[in-house]
Every structure is written in structure tokens, then in C-alpha cells.
Amino acid sequence: MNILLVDDESYVTESLRETIPWDEIGIQAVYQASSAFMAIDRLEELDIDIVVTDVRMPEMSGLELIGTITERWPHIRCILLTGYSDFEYAKQAVQLQASAYILKPVDDREFIHSIAAAIRSIQEERMELERYYKLLHSWKSDLGHLRTRLLQDLALGRELSVPMLTTKLNEYEIAFDMNRDTAMLLIQLGSRFTGLDEHSAGLMEYALVNMAEEVFKDRFHIWCGKAPHHCMILLAQMRQDGQGLAAGSGTQPAEVLLQGYAEQLQHHVSSYLKGEISVLVTPMFRFPGGVADTYRSALSSLYVLDQSDRGEIRFMNEAAASSEVLIQAVAELDQPPALYQLLETRQWEDARGKLEAVFAVLEQACIGQAQLYGVFLHISNAYMYIAHKQGYLIHQLDQAGWDPLYIQQLIQSVSKLRAWSLDMLDKLVQIDSGQDQRHKSRIVRQVQDMVAAENGHELSVKTIADRVYLHPVYLSKIYKSETGEGLGDYIIRKRMERALYLLKHTNKRIYEITAELGYQNPQYFSKMFRKLYGMTPHEYREQ
């Protein structure tokens, strides 16, 4: 840290500069000024952390200087140095939030103590600020991940009650209304992006989401993220708040606006990310009920259209509806309990029976590849959903089954698609038998890593459960069965271990430690500490 000494009597600042062991107390550079105006010039030029100033100086007093510093550089700590033990000076110093008030002649020990206290104050403020930004970054990262996960769940056909979905939309800050007309855009990334590693691809997707939010914000609320399949998905609802209406666009239909914004997004991606994207725009549907059906239809359209075609904006033909046979087959898959529900509850034989019934319907009719692709998407979405729930990637079941060329072979006939579907089901059953234990162990390690992280003491069972996508009761049951210790007890134990460290290695007051560990009530914190260690925090520190 750097310090500035201000006094119109230069021998005072020179003496302090020469006699105080600055290196030992953490000061890197010591600067001097012989007036308040010179001090302001120095503050404008240099990176100063602490100012020590005399009170009585010509033209501008030390108190006036502190007032200027407080207004322009609020992060700087100020210490008053004067030979006048006048109560009015001390009172004004307190009002100006000075860190200390030291009388001349200066006692070196008192001076060093005041400087050290100011340094500790700055360090604590910086640590608190760093902690805040880490929490903010973590929160934003988690929020983006949660938004994408919820979007994928809806696209894959997961049914959520209206209250539950409304709660999640509010928690994730997604400005979508129920039963409102909504459009879906599927965005395919061009060859510029296909060869990227996972981290680089993630950065590109993050940039694309930010660009989309910037482009569409005038007229649409959007919800954008990575789709379950190899593309991006963007939902758009027309804004109703009347803000930011584009000039001359008040009467334009949503489809025309969407095309214009899609073209802007293409331009931004081309200019800034140096790549191409193609966009498929669907007809309007009702949110949230139509998300899954629209997503499947849009993927089918992508398959039927020329997929090598990049850099175009295409509209899904609303008239190109699936045949009655396809509708019947899909209805059978969605008939309660739906296929994904049977898989989620591990009712393997019932799931097999439902698949057999669907293919029995399909074998009675003559349908084309486009319709079979729709069935493939519906079944594969259910498999993908349960794979995500279990914490592994779907291509681990069948690497070849997700190759576009292999998919073309699967949908050549009902029998091929039936064989693949039942084979994948068998693989799910096989993996589940050995996956369950490994999955539980992985969850326990994941939980322990979270709690052991720097801000882990701030977590609760619910926040941890949200991060690992499990119900808090089920997570607690897993953790207890795997470790023999309740998850709540483990979190408390780690908090108390952190408390021991802070009590032993810092000078923080007990109420400060209480707040840092996330407790609102110092008495409750003391009670928990005593329960674990047989003494209060104060008794521990005293010994």
C-alpha cells in the first residue's frame, strides 16, 4: 500500500518518512506534500491508500482536505495529525470519517498502531469486496446454468406445474408469462464453431446468448441457451411493457420483427465471432405447453431441410404437420404415465411395453422418414432427459446412435428404429444397476467440494440440492447413507471448523465471525459451537 504525508512543516513529514519502519507494517511507498492543494495533485497522479494530514495548514485545512478526499476518493483512509487537542477538531474528524486522530508530538508506537489499523481496515474491505464479486460471479454462472437446464427440461417434455414453473421463472429472472404467444428459434452454428473444444465452444455460446439478448431486447423478452441437441434454442415473447419500441415497427407482425432481429444476430455473429449461423423460426405457440412439441417439430424440419445450408433464416412450414399416425404414436408416448416418467421411476418393463405399443401402431401404417424422425426425437429426448437426471452423457450409452449418418439409417424403417429403441432401453437398465452407487459417490464428493470451497460455509442443504438437481430430502438421504453423517450436521461441522480457524488466527470479533459464517444470531452460533466443542467461542479464544 502507498501512503501520503501532508504537512506545511516539511520537517514533520520528513521525520516520519525516515523513522517509521514502513516495510514492516506493509507500506510500499511514502509520498509527501507540503499543502492540501499539492496533496490533491498527488492524489490525482498516484495510487494512494492512506493519507496522514495536519489540521492547520494555509489556504486549505486538513479537515477541508479530508472532506475533498471523502467525496472524490472514498476508498482512501484518512488520519489527522495535529498539535491542537481541541475537541472540535476531533468531532469534525469523526464526522468526516477519519480513521484516527493523533496529537503532536507524534508517538511512534501510537502512529504505527494507527497506520496498522488503517491497513487492516483496507485489507478487510478488499477481502469483502473480492468475496462479493466471487459470490456474484458464482451466482451468475449458476443462474445461467439453471436457466439452460430448465429450458432443456421443457424442450425434452418435462411437465412442471404452473406454480412450480412460475416460481422457477421468477427465481431465475426469466421475464416470461404463462399462456402467452411465444416463438422458438433454433440456431445452428456454422463450421467455424464445430471444431472448437468444449471450453471454447462454451465461450462462443455465452457470447451468442449475450448478443441475442442485446439484439432482441427492444421488442422481445428472450430466453436463450444450449439445446439438448446440437444447436441453440431461443424462445421469444413480445414485450408488453411498452419500453424501447423500435421506430416504425409498432404495427409489424411478430414474424417480420423476428426475421429482422435474426438478421441482426447473424450480422453480429459474423462481425464479432467471425462465423455463420442459420436460424429456423417456428410459428407462434402457447408457452409453456407447446415448447416440447414445437421443439420436436422444429428439429424434424431441420432434418428435412438441407442441413448443409448455413447462413440462412428459414420459417418452419406450419402446414407441414405430421401425419395422423405420427400424432397417434406420439400421443401414446405421452399418455400418462409418459415414457420419460416410466424411465425416471425405473419402471423398465412398463417402458418396454409402451415402446412396443407405439411400434405396433407404426407398423400398421406406411409412413416416411420425416415422421419416423419425429418418433426418434420423442424417444431420444426421453432417454436424454433420464441420462441428464442420472448425471451422465447420453452418447456414453451409444456413441454411434447420435451420429447424423447413423440416424438416417435408423429411420429407414420401423423395425430398425424399434431395435435401436429397445437396445438403448436395455443399456439404460444395465448402466442403472452399476450407476446408482457410482452416482451417489460422485454426488457426495461434489457436495463435499462445494462445502470445502472458500464460500462453502454459506451454503445450506437446499442451495446444495439445487446445484446438484436433487430434492433436499433425497440428497440428505443419499449423503447419510454414504457417509453415516447427516448433510446438515456436516455443514455445521465445517462451519464450526472455520470458526475455530478464525478465532485462533484472526482478531475478528465473535459477532463478525457469526455474520461471516452465515448466522444471524450470535447466541445460536455460540450454542452450536458449545454443542460441538464443549465450550463457547469466547472461552475457546481465552484459552
SVG drawing of the C-alpha trace seen along z (x, -y; Angstrom):
<svg xmlns="http://www.w3.org/2000/svg" viewBox="-55 -31 70 87">
<polyline fill="none" stroke="black" stroke-width="0.4" points="0.0,0.0 1.0,-3.6 0.8,-6.5 0.8,-10.3 2.0,-12.5 0.7,-16.1 2.1,-18.9 3.1,-22.5 6.1,-21.9 8.1,-19.6 10.4,-18.5 7.4,-16.7 6.7,-14.6 10.5,-14.1 10.9,-12.8 8.1,-10.4 9.3,-9.1 12.8,-8.4 11.9,-7.0 8.9,-4.7 9.7,-1.1 7.3,-1.3 8.2,2.0 7.4,3.9 3.9,2.5 3.1,3.1 3.7,-0.3 5.4,-0.1 5.9,-3.8 5.8,-7.0 4.9,-10.3 5.0,-13.8 3.1,-17.1 3.5,-20.5 0.0,-21.7 -3.5,-20.4 -3.5,-21.6 -0.3,-19.7 -1.8,-16.7 -4.8,-16.8 -2.4,-16.9 -0.6,-13.9 -3.8,-12.0 -4.8,-12.7 -1.5,-11.3 -0.7,-8.5 -2.4,-5.4 -2.7,-6.4 -4.4,-4.2 -3.8,-6.2 -3.4,-10.0 -2.0,-11.4 -2.6,-15.2 -2.0,-18.1 -5.2,-20.0 -3.9,-23.6 -2.4,-24.5 -2.6,-27.7 -5.2,-28.1 -6.9,-24.8 -7.1,-23.0 -6.6,-19.3 -10.3,-18.9 -11.2,-20.5 -8.7,-18.2 -10.3,-15.1 -13.8,-16.4 -12.5,-16.6 -10.9,-13.1 -14.1,-11.6 -16.0,-13.0 -13.6,-12.1 -11.7,-9.1 -13.9,-7.4 -11.7,-4.3 -8.8,-6.3 -8.3,-6.1 -7.5,-9.5 -5.6,-10.2 -5.5,-13.6 -2.2,-14.8 -2.2,-18.0 -0.7,-19.7 -4.1,-21.0 -6.1,-18.8 -9.3,-20.6 -12.5,-18.7 -14.0,-20.5 -11.3,-19.1 -11.8,-15.5 -15.6,-15.9 -15.2,-17.1 -12.7,-14.3 -15.3,-11.8 -18.0,-13.4 -15.6,-13.2 -15.0,-9.5 -11.3,-9.9 -9.6,-6.7 -7.7,-8.2 -6.8,-11.5 -3.1,-11.7 -1.6,-14.6 1.8,-16.1 4.5,-15.4 4.0,-12.0 4.5,-8.9 5.9,-6.3 4.1,-3.4 0.7,-5.2 1.4,-6.3 2.3,-2.8 -0.7,-1.3 -3.0,-3.8 -1.4,-3.0 -1.7,0.7 -5.3,0.3 -6.0,-1.6 -4.2,1.1 -6.3,3.9 -9.4,1.9 -8.4,1.6 -7.5,5.3 -10.8,6.4 -12.7,4.2 -10.8,5.6 -11.4,9.2 -15.1,8.4 -15.2,6.9 -13.4,9.8 -15.7,12.2 -18.7,10.3 -17.5,10.4 -16.8,14.1 -20.3,14.7 -21.7,12.5 -19.7,14.4 -20.8,17.8 -24.4,16.7 -24.4,15.5 -22.7,18.7 -25.2,20.8 -28.1,18.7 -27.1,19.2 -26.7,22.9 -30.0,23.2 -31.8,21.3 -30.3,23.5 -31.2,26.7 -34.8,25.6 -35.1,24.7 -33.7,28.1 -36.1,29.9 -39.1,28.1 -37.8,28.9 -37.4,32.6 -41.0,32.7 -40.7,32.4 -44.0,31.3 -44.0,28.8 -46.9,27.4 -47.8,23.8 -46.9,22.7 -43.6,24.5 -42.6,23.2 -43.7,19.7 -41.5,19.9 -38.5,21.0 -39.0,18.3 -39.1,15.7 -36.0,17.2 -34.1,17.4 -35.1,13.9 -36.8,15.0 -39.4,12.5 -41.9,14.9 -45.6,15.0 -47.8,18.1 -50.2,18.8 -48.6,16.1 -47.9,16.5 -44.2,17.4 -41.9,18.1 -39.0,20.5 -35.8,20.0 -33.3,22.9 -29.8,21.6 -27.3,23.8 -23.6,22.8 -21.6,23.0 -18.4,24.8 -16.4,22.0 -17.6,23.3 -17.9,27.1 -14.3,27.9 -13.9,26.0 -13.0,27.7 -15.7,27.7 -14.4,24.7 -14.1,22.5 -17.5,23.7 -18.9,22.7 -17.4,19.2 -18.9,18.8 -22.3,19.9 -22.1,17.5 -21.2,14.7 -24.1,15.6 -26.6,15.5 -25.4,12.1 -25.7,10.9 -29.2,12.3 -30.3,10.5 -28.9,7.2 -30.5,7.6 -34.0,8.7 -34.4,6.6 -36.3,3.7 -39.4,5.7 -39.0,9.2 -38.2,10.9 -36.0,13.8 -34.7,17.0 -31.7,18.4 -29.4,21.4 -27.9,24.6 -30.5,27.0 -30.4,30.7 -29.3,31.5 -26.6,29.9 -28.0,26.3 -29.0,23.3 -32.6,22.6 -34.2,19.2 -37.7,18.5 -39.1,15.1 -42.2,13.4 -43.4,9.9 -42.8,7.3 -45.9,5.8 -44.3,3.0 -44.2,0.5 -40.4,-0.1 -38.0,-0.5 -40.4,-0.2 -38.5,-0.4 -39.4,-3.3 -41.9,-2.5 -42.3,1.1 -45.4,0.8 -47.7,2.5 -45.4,5.1 -46.3,8.7 -44.0,10.7 -42.7,12.9 -41.4,9.8 -39.8,8.5 -38.2,11.8 -36.7,12.1 -35.2,8.6 -33.7,9.4 -32.4,12.8 -30.7,11.0 -29.1,8.6 -27.9,11.5 -26.4,13.2 -24.6,9.9 -23.2,9.6 -22.0,13.2 -20.3,12.7 -18.7,9.4 -17.5,10.3 -17.3,14.1 -16.2,14.5 -18.6,17.3 -22.0,18.1 -25.3,19.2 -28.5,20.4 -31.8,19.8 -35.1,21.7 -38.1,19.7 -41.2,21.6 -44.9,20.4 -46.2,19.0 -47.3,21.4 -48.6,21.1 -46.0,21.1 -45.2,23.4 -47.4,26.2 -46.2,26.0 -42.5,25.9 -41.8,29.7 -44.0,30.3 -42.6,27.2 -39.1,28.2 -39.6,31.7 -41.3,30.3 -38.5,27.8 -35.8,30.5 -37.8,32.6 -37.8,29.6 -34.1,29.1 -33.6,32.7 -35.9,32.5 -34.3,29.2 -30.8,29.1 -28.7,29.1 -25.6,28.1 -27.2,24.8 -25.6,22.2 -26.2,18.5 -30.0,18.5 -33.1,17.7 -35.9,20.2 -39.5,20.4 -41.0,23.7 -43.9,24.5 -46.9,24.6 -48.9,26.6 -46.3,29.4 -48.0,31.1 -47.2,34.7 -49.5,37.5 -52.3,38.8 -50.3,42.0 -47.4,39.9 -49.8,38.0 -51.2,41.2 -47.8,42.7 -46.6,39.6 -49.8,39.4 -49.2,43.0 -45.7,42.0 -47.2,39.0 -50.1,41.0 -49.7,40.9 -47.5,42.3 -45.4,40.9 -42.3,42.6 -39.9,40.3 -41.9,40.8 -41.5,44.5 -37.8,44.2 -37.4,41.7 -39.1,44.1 -37.2,47.1 -40.3,48.9 -38.3,50.6 -40.9,53.3 -43.7,50.8 -41.5,48.5 -40.7,51.5 -44.4,52.2 -45.1,48.6 -42.5,48.7 -43.8,52.0 -47.3,50.5 -46.0,47.4 -44.1,49.5 -47.2,51.8 -49.1,48.7 -46.3,47.6 -46.1,51.0 -49.7,50.8 -49.2,47.7 -46.9,46.6 -45.0,43.5 -42.0,41.7 -38.6,40.9 -39.7,37.4 -42.4,39.0 -40.1,41.7 -37.6,38.9 -40.2,37.3 -40.7,40.5 -36.9,40.9 -36.7,37.4 -39.5,38.1 -37.9,41.3 -34.4,40.0 -35.5,36.9 -36.9,39.2 -33.6,41.1 -31.6,37.9 -33.7,36.5 -33.2,39.5 -29.5,39.5 -29.1,35.9 -31.0,36.7 -28.6,39.5 -25.6,37.3 -24.0,38.8 -23.9,38.1 -26.3,39.9 -23.6,40.7 -22.0,42.8 -24.8,45.3 -24.3,45.5 -21.7,43.3 -22.9,44.3 -26.5,43.7 -26.1,40.0 -24.2,39.6 -26.4,37.9 -25.5,40.5 -26.4,43.3 -29.7,41.7 -30.5,41.6 -30.1,45.4 -32.3,45.8 -35.3,44.0 -35.2,46.0 -37.7,48.5 -39.9,49.0 -38.0,52.3 -34.6,50.6 -35.9,47.8 -37.7,50.3 -34.5,52.4 -32.4,49.3 -35.0,48.0 -35.2,51.3 -31.4,51.8 -31.0,48.3 -33.5,49.2 -31.5,52.4 -28.4,50.3 -30.1,47.9 -31.2,50.8 -27.6,52.2 -26.0,48.9 -28.5,48.1 -27.6,51.3 -24.0,50.1 -24.5,46.4 -26.6,45.9 -23.7,46.5 -21.2,44.5 -23.7,41.7 -24.2,41.5 -20.5,41.4 -20.0,38.7 -22.8,36.6 -21.1,37.0 -17.8,35.8 -19.5,33.0 -21.2,31.8 -18.0,32.0 -16.1,30.0 -18.8,27.3 -18.7,27.1 -14.9,27.1 -14.8,24.2 -13.9,20.7 -17.6,19.7 -18.9,23.1 -19.8,22.2 -22.6,20.0 -24.4,23.0 -27.5,24.7 -28.9,28.1 -31.4,26.5 -28.9,24.5 -26.6,27.5 -29.6,29.7 -30.5,27.0 -26.9,27.1 -26.9,30.9 -30.5,31.0 -31.9,33.2 -34.6,32.8 -33.2,31.7 -34.7,34.7 -33.4,37.2 -29.9,35.6 -29.8,35.8 -30.8,39.4 -28.0,40.2 -25.4,38.3 -26.4,40.0 -26.3,43.5 -22.9,42.9 -21.1,41.2 -23.1,42.0 -23.3,38.3 -26.3,36.1 -25.7,33.4 -26.9,30.7 -24.6,31.9 -21.7,32.0 -22.3,28.4 -22.5,27.3 -19.3,29.2 -17.4,27.5 -18.7,24.1 -17.5,24.7 -14.1,25.8 -14.0,22.5 -15.0,20.7 -12.1,22.4 -9.6,21.1 -11.0,17.6 -11.0,17.5 -7.4,18.7 -5.8,16.9 -7.6,13.6 -8.6,10.7 -12.2,10.6 -14.8,10.1 -17.2,13.0 -20.2,11.2 -18.1,10.6 -17.3,14.3 -21.0,15.1 -22.0,13.0 -19.3,14.3 -20.4,17.9 -24.0,17.0 -25.5,17.0 -27.9,14.2 -27.9,14.8 -24.6,14.8 -26.3,16.7 -27.4,19.5 -23.8,19.6 -22.4,19.8 -24.9,22.6 -23.9,24.7 -20.2,24.1 -20.6,25.2 -22.5,28.3 -19.7,29.4 -16.6,28.4 -18.0,28.2 -17.1,24.5 -18.3,21.1 -16.3,19.2 -15.2,16.7 -13.9,19.5 -12.0,21.1 -10.4,17.8 -9.5,17.0 -7.7,20.3"/>
</svg>
